[in-house]
Amino acid sequence: MDDAIGQIMQSLKDNSIDSRTIVFFTSDNGPWLIRGLQGGSAGLLYEGKTTTWEGGVREPGIVRWVGHIESGRVRHKVVTTYDIFSTVLKMADVEEPKDRVIDGRDMSPILLDVNGKTSHDCLFIYKGTPDSSITCKIQLAF
């Protein structure tokens, strides 16, 4: 995987489009626990894939946009993978669809500004099919 990602990144540079390309690199829902250590590790976080515990939903992410996002900057803010859609639309100056509910929020303030804050009041995390009884699982205090 490292080599393949390296080839993609090199191709962006070779074609002089790396400064016009936003790269999002993230994981899915935690380590695959039934595979033991070969399935990955959530470190100090409890549980992993298929759970709603932190080890199953709290994942790292890397975003690269040459000339726009400062290299090496670390953020300890809460965003979600469904924020990528809203963020890319905002950065491309495209309006979000109005004919449906969009759960994602633009995370560009966090990516581009050292003092940027999340637009989420809370995040809903559930396993199975959601219904009207779901309440906020993660209340954001930052």
N, C-alpha and C positions, 0 to 999 in steps of 0.2 A: 504494500500500500504506500509506503514512504516513497518508493521509486516512482510509482504512477503519479502521485501528487506532485512530486518534483518535476516530472515531465510536463504536467499541465502548467505548473507555475512558470517553467522555462519557456514553454510555448507562448504564454501570455507576454512574457518579456521579449522574446524573439520577434513577435508580431507587433510590438510597440502598442499593446493594448492593456498592459497591466495597470496603468494609471486611470484607465476608463472602465476597469473591471473590479467589482466588489466580490471578494471571495469569502464565503461563509463556510466554516469547517466546524462541525459539531457532532455530537454522538446521539444515539437514541436512548432508550430508557434503561440506563444502568447496566451493570454486568449481568451476564447470563449465569445465574447462580448454580444451576444444575450441572454446569460444566466445571465447577470448582475454580481453581486458579487459572485454568485455561480460558474461562469465560470472562475474565477481567476482575477488577476490584473496585469497590466503591470507597475504598480507604476507610476513614472513620465514620462514614455515613451508613446508616442501617439499611439492610436489604438491597434489592436490585430490581432487574427487569421484571415486569408484570406486577409490581407492587406500587402502592401510592406513598410509600415511605421515601425519605429523602434520597436514599441510595438508588431508588428507581426513577426519580424525576429530576433530581438536581444534577445537571451535566455540564461539563465545560464547553466552551465555544471559543473559536478564534475567528476574528473578522479582519480582513486585510483589504485596504484600499489605498494604494500608493499615492502619496501627496495629500491625502485627506485625513486618514486615521493614523495617529502617531504610533510608530512601531514600538513594541515592548510595553505599551500601556496596559495595566491590569485594572479591570473593573470588578467590583464586588456588588453589582446591581442585579436585580432579578428581571429577567426577560424570558421569553418562551420562543420555541421554534416557530410558532405561528405568528410571531412578531416580524419575521423575515419578510413576509408578503407585504405588510403595511410599510415597512421600512424601505424596501426596494421601490415600491410605488411612489413614496414621498421623495426619495432621492432622484427618481426619474421624472418628477413633477407630473405624475399621473394621479388622477383622483381615484379613490377607492370606489368599488361598485356600491351603488345606492339601493340595489334591489335585494340585498341580503344583509344579514348581520355579520360583521367582521369582528372577530374576537381579538385579533392582533392589534398592537399599538406600534407606532413609529418609535424605534429605538435609536434613531440617529442622534438625538440630544445626548444620549449616553456615549455613543461612539465618537462623536465629534467634539464634545465639550467636557473638560475635566470635572465640571460641576453639574453635568447633566443628571437628570433624575428620571426614574421610571414613570411611565404614564399609567401604570396599573395601580388600582386601589387594592385589589386582591387577585389571586389566581385560583381558579377552580380546578381541582384535581379529583378525578373519580376513576373507578375501575368498573367496567361494565357499561350499561346503558344509563345515561343520565336521566333523571326525572325532576319534577318540580320540588322535590324535597332536598335537593342539594344546596348546601350552604358554603360559604367561603371557606376554603381549606387553609390557605396561606394568606394571612392578613399582613400586608406590607407596612413596615414601620419606618421606611427610609425612602 
